Amino acid sequence: MLPASAPFPLARFRRTRRTAALRDLTQEVRLSVKDLIWPVFVRDGANLREPVASMPGVERLSVDLVVEAAAKAADLGIPAICLFPYTDPAKKTADCREAWNPENLANRAIRAIKAQVPEIAVMTDVALDPYNAHGHDGLVVDGVILNDETVEALVKMALVQAEAGADILGPSDMMDGRILAMRQALEGAGHKDVSILSYAAKYASAFYGPFRDAVGATGALKGDKKTYQMNPANRDEALRLVARDLAEGADMVMVKPGMPYLDICAAVKQTFGAPTFAYQVSGEYAMIRGAALNGWIDGEKAMLESLLAFKRAGCDGILTYFAPEVARLLRHQ
């Protein structure tokens, strides 16, 4: 039902657009620094910054610099940082055993951040692709991505991340049944307060390319991920997946990618009312940043407009590589 409105000229919608003050008073949704989660790429070494060529302005950081980045994010009011490891190719194996090594890169970064910046929430990625010689999110045998065996591996991975001090686990693998398995394991191990932000509706998208460059998975990937990530044509399936993950114990749910799937974000929020997040993925970031660097668009305005669109669609928060830049801008508004 549309809101009631008098006919023209009794109703003139331009009246409330006439000045900045009136536009502010009638604005329906607002973007806040508290809506942001900052994805960060971490690598081995010390005092190292390594630019990601396909994501201008984004760098892989050594653990010491990730801690500094987390401190800066906390100072800006960003509530959470999400870690993605760039794993040494020599540690990538078919059985992905580095994924649940308590001393792997991601777990060392979690502990370092929580020791120095305890106030910021640390989110992790729970998927095998950073550790997989085949580049897939799951274990691969004879070209088939195994579901149940992968879930067992993901549970081990989740437990060591929780033990390291992670506040939020982000299962991004899209295996069936992994949320229930993780939730039961976390409860059994005494990690009852660790949250799960499930990548509940993750599509097999063309927008992930720069991310795979950033974590070093591009060259390793054999085939594609269409047997476990969603068909971009499907909407109803996304709602079924979200319903399942919430029933299995997810505290929050995510739609990925973001802007091409705002209809899914809106449907999820309207249907379930659960905390709903979107990931403004690497390809989305690269398009905006690349166009801005070429002078084709106003990068600052496009960045803010894109994030406001997530809020309008009903999202409670957004994972975005723009987070620090946006936080600085919002501070001065």
N, C-alpha and C positions, 0 to 999 in steps of 0.2 A: 504494500500500500504506500503510495506517495504521500508525503506531508501535504496537508491542506494549504492552499495558497489562493489569495484573492486574484481576480483577473487584472490584466494590465488596463489602465495605468495605476490602479490602486496598489498593485504590487509591482515594484520596480527593483529587480534583483541588483541592479547597479548601485542602488543607494548604499548598500553595505560594502561595496567595493571602492567607494569614492576616495577614501583616505587610508593611509597605512594603519591608523588607529582603529578604524572601523573594520578593516580586513583582519587585524589581529583579534579583535573582539569576537568575530564570527568564524574564526578558523576552527575546523572540526577536529583535526588531529594534529599532534605536534611531535616532532622528533626531539629526543633527549639523549644526552650522553649515556644515560642509564639504559638505553635500548641497545647498546653496542657490545658485541664480543669481537675481539681482535684476533684473527688467525695469524700466527707467527711461525716461520720456518726456522728450525734449529739444526745446527750441524756441529760436528766435532771440531776441536781446536780451541784456541784461546785468542781473544781480541780479534776475531775474524768477522768481516762483513763481506758477503759474496752476492753481488747483484743477480737478480733473476731477469734474464734478458727479455723474456716475454711478458714480464710484469714490471714495467718501469716504476721505480720508486720503492719496490719491494726487495728485501734482501734476506738471504740466509744468515743467521747470526749464531755465533758460538754461544755456549751456555752462559758464560759470564756476561755477554752482551744481551742475551735474552733476559737475564735478571735485571739489567739496567732498563731494558725496554719495558718490562713489567712494572718497574718502579715509576717510570714516566707515565705509563698508562694509568696507574693508580692515582698519581698526582692530578691527572686530567679528569678523574672521575669515572673512567671506564671500569665497569664492574668485573669483567672477565677477559681472560686471554686464553686462546686455544692453540695448543702445540702440535706441530706437524714435523716429524723428523726427516732429515735428509741422511739416510743410512749409507754407510760405507758399502759399496757394491760387494766387497769381499765378505760381508756379513749377511748377504741375501742368499737364502737357501730355499730348496724346495719344501722343506718342512717348516720354514719360517720361525725357527726356535728363538731367534733374537727378539721376537715380538714379546716374549714373556721373560726375558732376561731382566732381573731386578736392576742391573747396572747398565741397561741400554740407554741410548741417548735421551729418549723422551723421559724416562724415569729419573735420570740424573737432573734433567732440567726441572721436572716437577719439584723435586726435593730442594733444589737451589732456590727456586722462586719462593716456595712456601717458607724457607728459612729466612729470606731477606724481605719479602713483601707478603706477609701472611694475610693481609687484608684483601688481596685480589683473588678472585676465584680462578682456579686453574681447570680448564677443560682439556680433555684429551681426545685423540682419535683412536677408535677401536676398530681396526681393520688390518688385514695382513699385507696389503700392497707395499708398504714401505720396506718390508722384510722379505718379500717373496721374489725368488729368482724368476718367476713367471710374470710378475707385475700385477697379479690379480689380488682381489680382496679376500679370496679364499684359497684353500689348498687345491692343487690341481693334480689329477691323475689321468693320464692318457687323454689330455685335452678337456676333461670334464672337471668343473668346479664342484667340489664335494660340499654338501650342506652340513650334515650332522657332525662330521669330523672337524669342519671349520668352526662350528659352534663350540666344540670342546676346546679348541685352540684359543678362540676369542675369550672364553671364560678365564683361562689362565692369564691371558693378557690383561683383562679387566681387573683381576685380583691384584696383580703386581702394581698396576697403576693406582688402585685404591690404597694399597699399602704404602706407596710412595707419597701419598698425600693429595691425590687428585680430588677435586670437589665435584666435578661433573664428568661423567663418561659419555663419549659421543660415538656410539656404534654406527659406523657408516658403511658397513659391509653388505647389508640387505640380504643376509641369510635368514631363512625362516626359523623362528623359534629362539633367536638369540637373546631377546630381551628377557623372557622368562628364565632362561638358563642363567643369565648374568645376575638377575635380581635374586634368585634363589641362592646363588653362590655368594653374593655379597652379604646377604642376610646371615648365611651360615658361617661366614668368616668374621662376623662382627662389624661389617662396614654398612650398617643399616642407614647411615646418614648420607651416603654417597648418592648423588643424583644421577639419573640417566636422562640425557637429552638425545632421544632416538632420531636418527635419520630415517624417519618413517616412510617418507615418500621421496626417494632419491631416484631420479630419472637417468636413463642411459643417454646422456647429453653430449653434444658436441662442444659444450662450453667449458670443459674441464682441462683442455690442452695445456694451458700455462701452468696449472697446478701440478700436472704430472711432470712438467719440466722442473718445477721447484723442488719436488721430492725425489727426483731422479728415477721416476717410474716409466718415462716415455719409451726409452730404448728396451726396457725389460718386458713390456706388455706384449703378450702373444694373443692375437685375436682381439675380441672386444668383450664388453661386460653385459651384453644384452640378456644373458640367461639369468642374471640376478638383479640387475638394475631395471627400473620400470620403463615400459614403452611410453614415449612422449605423447602418444595419442590417447592415453587412458586417464580418465578422471575418477570414475567410480572405484577403480581398483585402489587409488590413493586413499580414499576414505575407508575402504576395508582394511588397508594396511595400518592406517592410523588407529582405527578401532582396535585392531589386534594388539598393537604395541602398548596402547594405554591399558588394555585388559591384562597384559603380561607384566605391567609394573613400570612402564616408562613414566617419568614425572613431567617431561616436556617432549614436544615433537617438532620435527623440522621438515621443511620442504626444500628440496635442492634440485636444480638451481632456483634462483629467485625471480628475477623480473619476467622471464618468459612463462612463469608459473604462478603469477599473482592470483589467477582464478582458483588455483588449488589452495593457496594460502587462505583466501577468503572462505572457501568451502569448508576447510578444516576448522577454522575458528568458529564459523557459524554453526557447524554441525556438532562440535564437541565442547567448545568453550574452554578447552585446555590451553595451557601456555604454548603458544605457537611461534616458532622461529623460522626464519628463512636464511639461506646462505647466498649472499651476493658473490657468486663464484668467480674464479680467476678470469674466465673469459669475459664476464660482464665488466669486471674491473679493467681488464686490458682494453676493451673497446672504448670505455669512457676516457681512460687515461691517454690512450693512443690518439683518439680524436682531439682531445684537449691539447696534447703536445704538438699536433699538426695545425692547431689554430682553427679547427673546424667547428668546435663547440666551446662554450664557456665551461671549462671543467669544473669549477667550483659550484656553479649553479646546477649543472647536470648531476653532479655527485649528490648534492642535497636533495634535489628533486627525486632522484632514483630511490633514495632512502625513505623519503616521505611517502613514496608510493607503497612501500612495504607496510608502513603504519596504517595507511588508508585501507589496505587490504585486510587489516586485522591482526597483523603480526605484533607480538609482544616484544620481539627483539630481532636483531639482524647480525649475522656474522659478516663482517666487511673489512677488507684490507684498507679501507679509507678511515677506519676508526680514529686513529690519533689526529688526523687532519680535521675530521668532522668535529671531534671533541674541542679542538682549539677554536674552531669557528663558532661553535655553539656557546663557548665561554664568553664571547664578545657580543652575543646577540641580546 
